Amino acid sequence: MKFAFLRLPDPSPTHTEALTQHTADYVLLVSSSTRNITPFVYIFRFFGPILLTFYLLIPPTTSKLVFYFRYPLFAFVIYLAAQTLWECRSDGPAAGYLIGLTSAWSTLWGATLVIFRDARSEFRRIERRNRSRAHDQGGAENGSEVNFASVDSGGEKQELRRRNDKQGIVDSTPITHSSQQANLQQKSPLNNPSADDPAYYVWQSLPPTFLHRLGWVLDLVSNFRGIGWNYQIPTIPPPPSYVLATLRPPFPHSPLPPANPPSRASFVRSTLITIPFLYLICDACKYLAMHDPYFFSLSAPPSSSPYPFPNFTRRAISVVATCAALFTLFYASRAVACILGPGILGIHADPLRYPACFGSPTHIATKGIAGMWGNSWHQMFRFAFDSAGDFLAKPLGAGWERKTAKGSILRLFTAFFLSGLLHAAGSYTTLPRSYPRNAFLFFAIQPIGILAQRLASSYLRQVGWRDRLPVWLKRAGNAVVVFAWCCATGPLIADDFAAAKVWLFEPLPYSLWRGEWVWYNVLGKWYDGDGTARWWERGYAM
């Protein structure tokens, strides 16, 4: 499916010519633009997220000034992000896309932490405590959950809770939870003085001590899926049983069973096996893309492709390359955890901190388009999207809750609207000839497909056909619908990636398929504006 308004003038250049032309386009843009075009300079252009991090680092307080200061602060963050989107471009393939995407995402994530939610008061992290140390210090330093089972005096219990409040430990009455978690609670070492396990787990709010608070905040701002926090997204399994057994209040209800933590040896082994496999896939995708002019010149007609079924092959390569790149980024973080280990990273080297970034593809067959986006695709942005939907629904009052039809539709359109804005921002900051509107449109129309499939399924149920169909046929039907929907809408985003010259980027330092080193000047280059930039505007540039 080709959209006529996406075509660019012929002739299609070769890969080397496209790289040269890309650099020339950047030089021309800088020299001819009426606005101040600059590269993305590290630190300086992250000033907005840094300011939000400093705000979160303010010690716990009930000051209204601190509470309301978040609004003018976030307004200034929006201004800085808009300035970055307007001014920053890059001569590096794919770097321009990252400028817009990271700027838009950091703004949305900042809004999630300080506008849609109040992270300083709402969020809690699961932390491990040592029982013997808590007993030695009377519970003041590490919380006094361990003493609750044996305290009979109301006055003593209030004193213990007062100590916990001072340390930021949550010790409220347990919320309603499943029978499985109740059984775990009864078997908890907290209620068994002879238990051998010296550890227990608590919910830690914003800590009062600086070093503790620094680790808490840095984990918060980088933990988009809420792993180990009270905002953990529902597609990630709850913590293991031994954590749930001692955690008070219990972990929020989840339809998934508790995680089965792998050993560190198996975690390292699976990482070392998977990374070379992903390396080969990324390298192969780059090699295939280099030989089809479509991936660096959208004007390339299907006849210019060396592959059979060129339109389908081009989309397939785009999908596989995108998934392989995301998997590689995820496994790169796992590799860091394997290399540095718990001795340096502490809890951040725990295998439980690295659940799968993608869900099972079987959700496509069982849930259709909704399953593809809500379960199979990566859920890195999910909590931010959900928070925005909750924020919009709150002033609308009753009837707009998550489980209601209106509330569900509102959150569905909000999520894809924001996803469209994120990717449109990435397309906007590439060099001219990309099509941000198409990137936005691709995501904006996804709710239509989801709702249409739900209506069709509901109709089949009403007329009695759905229940009479065998399971395998219903799943095959879902898979066919998803495939047809992706073929119809996929060119919007795939063609925009090609127009934005994303595939000119070299993803790996050495190409096994080409037998050559392809990474040069990995750290970027120093930018000082030919001596005219102010000191805070100087640095390594993307």
C-alpha positions as CSV (number, residue, x, y, z in Angstrom):
1,M,0.0,0.0,0.0
2,K,1.7,3.1,-1.2
3,F,0.7,6.7,-0.3
4,A,1.2,9.1,-3.2
5,F,2.0,12.1,-1.0
6,L,5.0,10.2,0.4
7,R,6.9,9.9,-2.9
8,L,10.1,11.9,-3.4
9,P,11.8,12.9,-6.6
10,D,13.8,10.3,-8.5
11,P,16.5,9.2,-9.1
12,S,17.2,6.9,-6.1
13,P,20.8,7.4,-4.8
14,T,23.1,4.6,-3.7
15,H,23.7,4.0,0.0
16,T,27.1,5.9,0.0
17,E,25.6,8.8,-2.0
18,A,22.7,9.0,0.4
19,L,25.0,9.3,3.4
20,T,26.9,12.1,1.6
21,Q,23.7,13.9,0.7
22,H,22.4,13.6,4.3
23,T,25.5,15.4,5.6
24,A,25.2,18.0,2.8
25,D,21.5,18.6,3.7
26,Y,22.5,19.3,7.3
27,V,25.1,21.8,6.3
28,L,22.7,23.5,4.0
29,L,20.0,23.6,6.7
30,V,22.4,25.2,9.2
31,S,23.7,27.8,6.7
32,S,20.3,28.8,5.2
33,S,17.9,28.5,8.1
34,T,16.5,31.7,9.6
35,R,16.5,30.1,13.0
36,N,19.4,29.1,15.2
37,I,20.0,25.4,14.3
38,T,22.4,23.6,16.7
39,P,23.3,20.0,17.4
40,F,21.9,18.3,20.5
41,V,24.5,19.0,23.2
42,Y,24.7,16.5,26.1
43,I,23.9,17.9,29.6
44,F,22.7,21.3,28.3
45,R,19.7,19.8,26.4
46,F,18.9,17.5,29.4
47,F,18.5,20.5,31.6
48,G,14.7,20.0,31.9
49,P,14.8,16.4,33.1
50,I,17.7,17.4,35.5
51,L,15.6,20.1,37.0
52,L,12.7,17.7,37.6
53,T,15.2,15.2,39.2
54,F,16.4,18.0,41.6
55,Y,12.8,18.8,42.5
56,L,12.1,15.1,43.4
57,L,15.3,15.2,45.6
58,I,13.8,17.8,47.9
59,P,13.5,16.2,51.4
60,P,10.1,15.0,52.4
61,T,8.0,17.9,53.5
62,T,4.4,19.0,53.9
63,S,5.2,22.5,52.5
64,K,2.5,23.8,50.1
65,L,5.2,25.9,48.4
66,V,7.1,22.7,47.4
67,F,3.8,21.0,46.3
68,Y,2.7,23.9,44.0
69,F,6.2,24.7,42.8
70,R,5.9,21.7,40.5
71,Y,3.6,23.6,38.2
72,P,5.8,26.6,37.2
73,L,8.8,24.2,37.1
74,F,7.1,21.9,34.6
75,A,6.0,24.9,32.5
76,F,9.7,25.8,32.2
77,V,10.5,22.2,31.3
78,I,8.0,22.3,28.5
79,Y,9.6,25.5,27.2
80,L,13.0,23.9,27.2
81,A,11.7,20.8,25.4
82,A,10.0,23.0,22.8
83,Q,13.2,24.9,22.3
84,T,15.0,21.7,21.7
85,L,12.5,20.5,19.2
86,W,12.7,23.8,17.3
87,E,16.5,24.3,17.3
88,C,18.2,20.9,17.5
89,R,19.1,18.8,14.4
90,S,21.8,16.3,13.7
91,D,23.8,15.2,10.7
92,G,23.9,11.6,12.1
93,P,21.4,9.2,10.7
94,A,18.8,8.2,13.3
95,A,20.3,10.8,15.8
96,G,17.8,13.4,14.6
97,Y,14.9,11.0,15.3
98,L,16.2,10.4,18.8
99,I,16.4,14.1,19.5
100,G,12.6,14.5,19.0
101,L,11.6,11.2,20.6
102,T,13.7,11.6,23.8
103,S,12.7,15.3,24.2
104,A,9.0,14.4,23.9
105,W,9.2,11.3,26.1
106,S,11.2,13.0,28.8
107,T,8.5,15.7,28.9
108,L,5.7,13.2,29.1
109,W,7.5,11.2,31.8
110,G,8.1,14.4,33.7
111,A,4.4,15.2,33.5
112,T,3.6,11.7,34.8
113,L,5.8,12.2,37.8
114,V,4.8,15.7,38.9
115,I,1.5,16.6,37.1
116,F,-0.5,13.5,36.4
117,R,0.8,11.9,39.6
118,D,2.6,13.3,42.6
119,A,5.6,10.9,42.8
120,R,6.9,12.4,46.0
121,S,3.8,11.3,47.9
122,E,2.2,8.5,45.9
123,F,5.0,6.2,44.8
124,R,6.6,3.5,46.9
125,R,9.5,1.1,46.2
126,I,9.9,-2.4,47.5
127,E,13.1,-2.5,49.7
128,R,14.7,-5.3,51.6
129,R,15.3,-5.0,55.3
130,N,17.4,-7.1,57.6
131,R,15.6,-8.5,60.6
132,S,18.5,-8.6,63.0
133,R,19.5,-5.1,62.2
134,A,16.0,-3.9,62.8
135,H,15.9,-5.6,66.2
136,D,19.2,-4.2,67.2
137,Q,18.1,-0.6,66.3
138,G,14.6,-1.0,67.6
139,G,13.1,-0.6,64.1
140,A,13.9,3.1,63.9
141,E,16.4,2.8,61.0
142,N,15.0,0.0,58.9
143,G,11.3,0.1,59.7
144,S,9.4,-1.8,62.4
145,E,7.2,-4.1,60.3
146,V,9.0,-7.0,61.9
147,N,7.6,-6.1,65.3
148,F,3.9,-5.7,64.4
149,A,3.0,-9.4,64.9
150,S,4.3,-9.4,68.5
151,V,3.1,-5.9,69.7
152,D,-0.1,-6.0,71.8
153,S,0.0,-2.5,73.3
154,G,-1.8,0.1,71.2
155,G,0.6,2.8,72.5
156,E,3.7,0.7,71.5
157,K,2.2,0.1,68.1
158,Q,1.6,3.8,67.5
159,E,5.2,4.5,68.5
160,L,6.4,1.9,66.0
161,R,4.3,3.5,63.3
162,R,5.6,6.9,64.2
163,R,9.1,5.6,63.7
164,N,8.2,4.1,60.4
165,D,6.6,7.4,59.2
166,K,9.8,9.2,60.1
167,Q,11.8,6.8,57.9
168,G,9.3,6.8,55.0
169,I,8.2,3.2,55.6
170,V,4.6,2.4,54.8
171,D,2.9,0.5,57.5
172,S,-0.8,1.0,57.0
173,T,-3.4,-1.7,57.4
174,P,-3.1,-4.2,54.5
175,I,-5.4,-3.6,51.6
176,T,-7.7,-6.2,50.2
177,H,-5.7,-8.9,48.5
178,S,-6.1,-12.4,47.0
179,S,-6.4,-15.6,49.1
180,Q,-3.0,-16.7,47.7
181,Q,-1.3,-13.5,49.1
182,A,-3.2,-14.0,52.4
183,N,-1.9,-17.5,52.7
184,L,1.6,-16.1,52.0
185,Q,1.1,-13.5,54.6
186,Q,0.2,-16.1,57.2
187,K,3.3,-18.1,56.4
188,S,5.4,-15.0,56.6
189,P,8.7,-15.0,58.6
190,L,7.3,-11.9,60.2
191,N,4.8,-14.1,62.1
192,N,7.2,-16.9,62.7
193,P,9.9,-16.0,65.2
194,S,11.9,-19.1,64.4
195,A,12.1,-18.4,60.6
196,D,15.6,-18.8,59.2
197,D,15.3,-16.0,56.6
198,P,16.7,-12.8,58.2
199,A,15.2,-10.5,55.5
200,Y,11.8,-9.0,55.1
201,Y,10.4,-6.4,52.6
202,V,8.7,-3.0,53.0
203,W,7.2,-0.3,50.9
204,Q,9.7,2.7,51.0
205,S,8.3,6.1,50.3
206,L,10.5,9.2,49.7
207,P,13.4,8.6,52.1
208,P,14.6,11.3,54.6
209,T,18.3,10.7,54.2
210,F,20.0,12.1,51.1
211,L,22.0,9.1,49.8
212,H,19.0,6.9,50.3
213,R,16.8,9.4,48.6
214,L,19.2,9.8,45.7
215,G,19.1,6.1,44.9
216,W,15.3,6.1,45.3
217,V,14.8,9.1,42.9
218,L,17.3,7.8,40.3
219,D,15.5,4.5,40.2
220,L,12.2,6.3,39.9
221,V,13.1,8.5,37.0
222,S,14.6,5.6,35.0
223,N,12.0,2.9,35.9
224,F,9.4,3.5,33.2
225,R,7.6,0.2,33.8
226,G,7.6,0.5,37.6
227,I,9.4,-2.7,38.2
228,G,9.5,-3.3,42.0
229,W,7.3,-0.2,42.6
230,N,3.6,0.3,43.5
231,Y,3.0,1.5,40.0
232,Q,4.3,-1.6,38.2
233,I,2.4,-2.2,35.0
234,P,0.0,-5.2,35.0
235,T,1.9,-7.1,32.2
236,I,4.8,-7.7,34.5
237,P,4.5,-10.5,37.1
238,P,4.4,-9.6,40.8
239,P,7.5,-10.2,42.9
240,P,8.4,-13.7,44.0
241,S,6.5,-15.5,46.7
242,Y,9.2,-14.9,49.3
243,V,8.8,-11.1,48.7
244,L,5.0,-11.2,48.8
245,A,5.1,-13.2,52.0
246,T,6.7,-10.4,54.0
247,L,5.4,-7.4,52.2
248,R,2.9,-5.2,54.0
249,P,0.6,-3.8,52.7
250,P,0.4,-6.6,50.1
251,F,1.4,-6.1,46.5
252,P,-1.5,-4.7,44.3
253,H,-3.6,-7.5,42.8
254,S,-2.3,-8.9,39.6
255,P,-3.8,-11.5,37.2
256,L,-0.3,-13.0,36.7
257,P,1.3,-15.5,39.1
258,P,4.3,-14.4,41.1
259,A,7.6,-14.2,39.2
260,N,9.9,-17.2,39.4
261,P,13.3,-15.6,39.8
262,P,16.1,-17.2,37.7
263,S,19.5,-17.8,39.2
264,R,22.2,-15.4,38.4
265,A,24.0,-18.1,36.4
266,S,21.0,-18.7,34.1
267,F,20.5,-15.0,33.8
268,V,24.1,-14.4,32.6
269,R,23.9,-17.5,30.4
270,S,20.7,-16.5,28.6
271,T,22.1,-13.0,28.1
272,L,25.4,-14.2,26.6
273,I,23.5,-16.6,24.3
274,T,20.9,-14.0,23.1
275,I,23.2,-11.0,22.4
276,P,25.2,-12.7,19.6
277,F,22.0,-13.9,18.0
278,L,20.5,-10.3,18.1
279,Y,23.8,-9.0,16.8
280,L,23.5,-11.2,13.7
281,I,19.9,-10.2,13.1
282,C,20.7,-6.5,13.3
283,D,23.6,-6.9,11.0
284,A,21.6,-8.9,8.5
285,C,18.8,-6.3,8.5
286,K,21.3,-3.5,7.9
287,Y,22.9,-5.5,5.1
288,L,19.6,-6.2,3.4
289,A,18.5,-2.6,3.8
290,M,21.7,-1.3,2.1
291,H,20.8,-3.2,-1.0
292,D,17.3,-1.7,-1.4
293,P,17.2,2.0,-2.3
294,Y,13.8,2.3,-0.5
295,F,15.6,2.4,2.9
296,F,17.4,5.6,2.0
297,S,15.3,7.0,-0.7
298,L,11.5,6.7,-0.4
299,S,11.2,7.5,-4.1
300,A,12.6,4.1,-5.0
301,P,10.0,2.2,-7.0
302,P,9.2,-1.4,-6.2
303,S,11.1,-2.4,-9.4
304,S,14.3,-1.1,-7.9
305,S,14.2,-3.7,-5.1
306,P,16.4,-6.8,-5.5
307,Y,14.0,-8.8,-3.4
308,P,10.8,-10.6,-4.4
309,F,7.4,-9.1,-3.4
310,P,9.2,-5.8,-2.8
311,N,6.4,-4.0,-0.9
312,F,5.9,-6.8,1.5
313,T,9.7,-7.5,1.9
314,R,10.4,-3.8,2.7
315,R,7.7,-3.8,5.4
316,A,9.0,-7.1,6.8
317,I,12.6,-5.8,7.0
318,S,11.4,-2.7,8.7
319,V,9.4,-4.6,11.4
320,V,12.2,-7.1,12.0
321,A,14.9,-4.4,12.2
322,T,12.8,-2.3,14.6
323,C,12.1,-5.3,16.9
324,A,15.7,-6.4,16.8
325,A,17.0,-2.9,17.7
326,L,14.6,-2.7,20.7
327,F,15.6,-6.2,21.8
328,T,19.3,-5.3,21.5
329,L,18.9,-2.1,23.6
330,F,17.1,-4.1,26.3
331,Y,19.7,-6.9,26.3
332,A,22.5,-4.3,26.4
333,S,21.2,-3.2,29.8
334,R,21.1,-6.8,30.9
335,A,24.7,-7.2,29.7
336,V,25.7,-4.2,31.9
337,A,24.0,-5.9,34.9
338,C,25.9,-9.1,34.1
339,I,29.3,-7.4,33.8
340,L,29.1,-5.0,36.8
341,G,27.1,-7.4,39.0
342,P,25.4,-6.8,42.4
343,G,28.7,-5.8,43.9
344,I,28.5,-2.5,42.0
345,L,24.9,-2.2,40.9
346,G,23.3,-3.7,44.0
347,I,19.6,-4.4,43.5
348,H,19.8,-3.1,39.9
349,A,21.8,-6.3,39.0
350,D,19.0,-8.5,40.2
351,P,17.5,-10.6,37.3
352,L,14.0,-9.7,38.5
353,R,14.7,-6.1,37.4
354,Y,14.9,-7.3,33.8
355,P,11.5,-8.9,32.8
356,A,10.9,-9.5,29.1
357,C,10.5,-6.3,27.2
358,F,8.0,-7.9,24.7
359,G,5.1,-10.2,25.5
360,S,4.2,-13.4,23.9
361,P,3.0,-13.2,20.3
362,T,0.2,-15.6,21.2
363,H,-1.8,-12.6,22.5
364,I,-2.2,-11.6,18.9
365,A,-4.1,-14.8,18.2
366,T,-6.2,-14.6,21.4
367,K,-7.0,-10.9,21.5
368,G,-6.3,-9.5,18.0
369,I,-5.2,-5.9,17.5
370,A,-5.7,-5.1,21.2
371,G,-3.5,-8.0,22.2
372,M,-0.8,-6.9,19.8
373,W,-0.5,-3.5,21.3
374,G,-1.5,-4.2,24.9
375,N,0.4,-7.4,25.5
376,S,2.8,-8.5,22.7
377,W,4.4,-5.1,21.9
378,H,6.7,-3.5,24.4
379,Q,5.0,-1.7,27.2
380,M,7.7,0.9,28.0
381,F,5.4,3.9,27.8
382,R,2.3,2.2,29.2
383,F,2.2,3.8,32.7
384,A,2.7,7.3,31.3
385,F,-0.2,6.8,28.9
386,D,-2.4,5.3,31.6
387,S,-1.6,8.2,33.9
388,A,-2.5,10.7,31.3
389,G,-5.8,9.0,30.7
390,D,-6.6,8.9,34.4
391,F,-5.7,12.6,34.7
392,L,-8.1,13.5,31.9
393,A,-10.9,11.3,33.3
394,K,-10.7,12.6,36.8
395,P,-12.5,15.9,36.3
396,L,-15.2,14.2,34.2
397,G,-16.4,12.5,37.4
398,A,-18.3,9.3,37.8
399,G,-18.9,7.1,34.8
400,W,-15.4,7.6,33.4
401,E,-13.6,5.0,35.5
402,R,-11.2,2.5,33.9
403,K,-13.7,-0.4,33.8
404,T,-16.5,1.6,32.2
405,A,-17.0,1.7,28.4
406,K,-16.5,5.5,28.2
407,G,-13.5,5.5,30.5
408,S,-11.9,2.6,28.5
409,I,-12.4,4.4,25.2
410,L,-11.0,7.7,26.6
411,R,-7.8,6.0,27.8
412,L,-7.5,4.0,24.6
413,F,-7.5,7.2,22.4
414,T,-5.3,9.1,24.9
415,A,-2.6,6.4,24.8
416,F,-2.4,6.3,21.0
417,F,-2.7,10.0,20.6
418,L,0.3,10.5,22.9
419,S,2.2,7.7,21.1
420,G,1.6,9.4,17.9
421,L,2.9,12.7,19.3
422,L,6.1,11.0,20.5
423,H,6.9,9.4,17.1
424,A,5.8,12.6,15.2
425,A,8.3,14.5,17.4
426,G,11.0,12.1,16.4
427,S,10.2,12.5,12.7
428,Y,10.0,16.3,13.0
429,T,13.6,16.6,14.3
430,T,15.0,14.7,11.4
431,L,16.2,16.6,8.3
432,P,13.5,17.8,5.9
433,R,11.4,15.4,3.8
434,S,10.2,13.2,6.6
435,Y,6.4,13.1,7.3
436,P,5.6,13.6,11.0
437,R,1.8,13.7,10.2
438,N,2.0,10.2,8.9
439,A,3.8,8.9,12.0
440,F,1.1,10.5,14.1
441,L,-1.7,9.2,11.9
442,F,-0.4,5.6,12.1
443,F,-0.9,5.6,15.9
444,A,-4.0,7.8,15.9
445,I,-6.0,5.3,13.8
446,Q,-5.1,2.2,15.9
447,P,-8.0,2.7,18.3
448,I,-10.4,2.5,15.3
449,G,-9.1,-0.9,14.4
450,I,-9.3,-2.1,18.0
451,L,-12.9,-0.9,18.4
452,A,-13.9,-2.2,15.0
453,Q,-12.6,-5.7,15.9
454,R,-14.4,-5.6,19.3
455,L,-17.7,-4.6,17.6
456,A,-17.3,-7.4,15.1
457,S,-16.6,-9.9,17.8
458,S,-19.5,-8.7,19.8
459,Y,-21.8,-9.0,16.8
460,L,-20.7,-12.6,16.2
461,R,-21.4,-13.4,19.8
462,Q,-24.9,-11.9,19.6
463,V,-25.8,-13.9,16.5
464,G,-24.4,-17.1,18.1
465,W,-21.6,-17.7,15.6
466,R,-18.7,-17.0,17.9
467,D,-19.4,-19.7,20.4
468,R,-19.9,-22.3,17.6
469,L,-16.5,-21.6,16.0
470,P,-13.6,-23.8,17.1
471,V,-10.9,-22.1,19.1
472,W,-8.3,-22.7,16.4
473,L,-10.4,-20.9,13.8
474,K,-11.1,-17.9,16.1
475,R,-7.4,-17.5,16.8
476,A,-6.6,-17.9,13.1
477,G,-9.2,-15.2,12.4
478,N,-7.6,-12.8,14.9
479,A,-4.1,-13.4,13.4
480,V,-5.5,-12.7,9.8
481,V,-7.2,-9.5,11.0
482,V,-4.0,-8.3,12.6
483,F,-1.9,-9.1,9.5
484,A,-4.4,-7.3,7.2
485,W,-4.6,-4.3,9.5
486,C,-0.8,-4.0,9.7
487,C,-0.5,-4.3,5.9
488,A,-3.0,-1.5,5.5
489,T,-1.6,0.9,8.1
490,G,2.0,-0.1,8.4
491,P,3.3,1.9,5.4
492,L,2.4,5.1,7.3
493,I,5.1,4.5,9.9
494,A,7.5,2.4,7.7
495,D,7.6,5.0,4.9
496,D,8.2,7.8,7.4
497,F,11.2,5.8,8.9
498,A,12.6,5.5,5.4
499,A,12.0,9.2,4.6
500,A,13.7,10.2,7.8
501,K,16.8,8.2,6.8
502,V,16.7,6.2,10.0
503,W,18.1,3.1,8.2
504,L,21.3,4.9,7.2
505,F,22.4,4.5,10.8
506,E,25.1,1.9,11.5
507,P,23.7,0.0,14.6
508,L,26.8,-2.1,15.2
509,P,30.6,-1.4,15.5
510,Y,31.6,-4.2,13.2
511,S,29.6,-5.8,10.4
512,L,30.1,-9.6,10.1
513,W,28.1,-9.6,6.8
514,R,30.4,-6.9,5.3
515,G,33.6,-7.8,7.1
516,E,34.5,-4.3,8.1
517,W,34.5,-1.8,11.0
518,V,31.7,0.7,10.5
519,W,31.7,2.8,13.7
520,Y,33.9,5.9,13.8
521,N,33.7,8.8,16.2
522,V,31.3,7.0,18.5
523,L,31.3,9.6,21.2
524,G,30.2,12.4,18.9
525,K,32.1,15.6,18.4
526,W,32.8,18.6,20.5
527,Y,30.5,21.6,19.9
528,D,31.4,25.2,20.9
529,G,29.5,27.1,18.1
530,D,32.8,28.1,16.5
531,G,33.7,29.8,19.8
532,T,30.4,31.8,20.1
533,A,28.5,29.3,22.3
534,R,28.2,30.1,26.0
535,W,29.9,27.8,28.4
536,W,26.8,25.8,29.3
537,E,25.9,25.4,25.6
538,R,29.2,23.6,24.9
539,G,29.8,19.9,25.0
540,Y,29.7,16.6,23.1
541,A,26.9,16.8,20.5
542,M,24.7,14.1,19.1
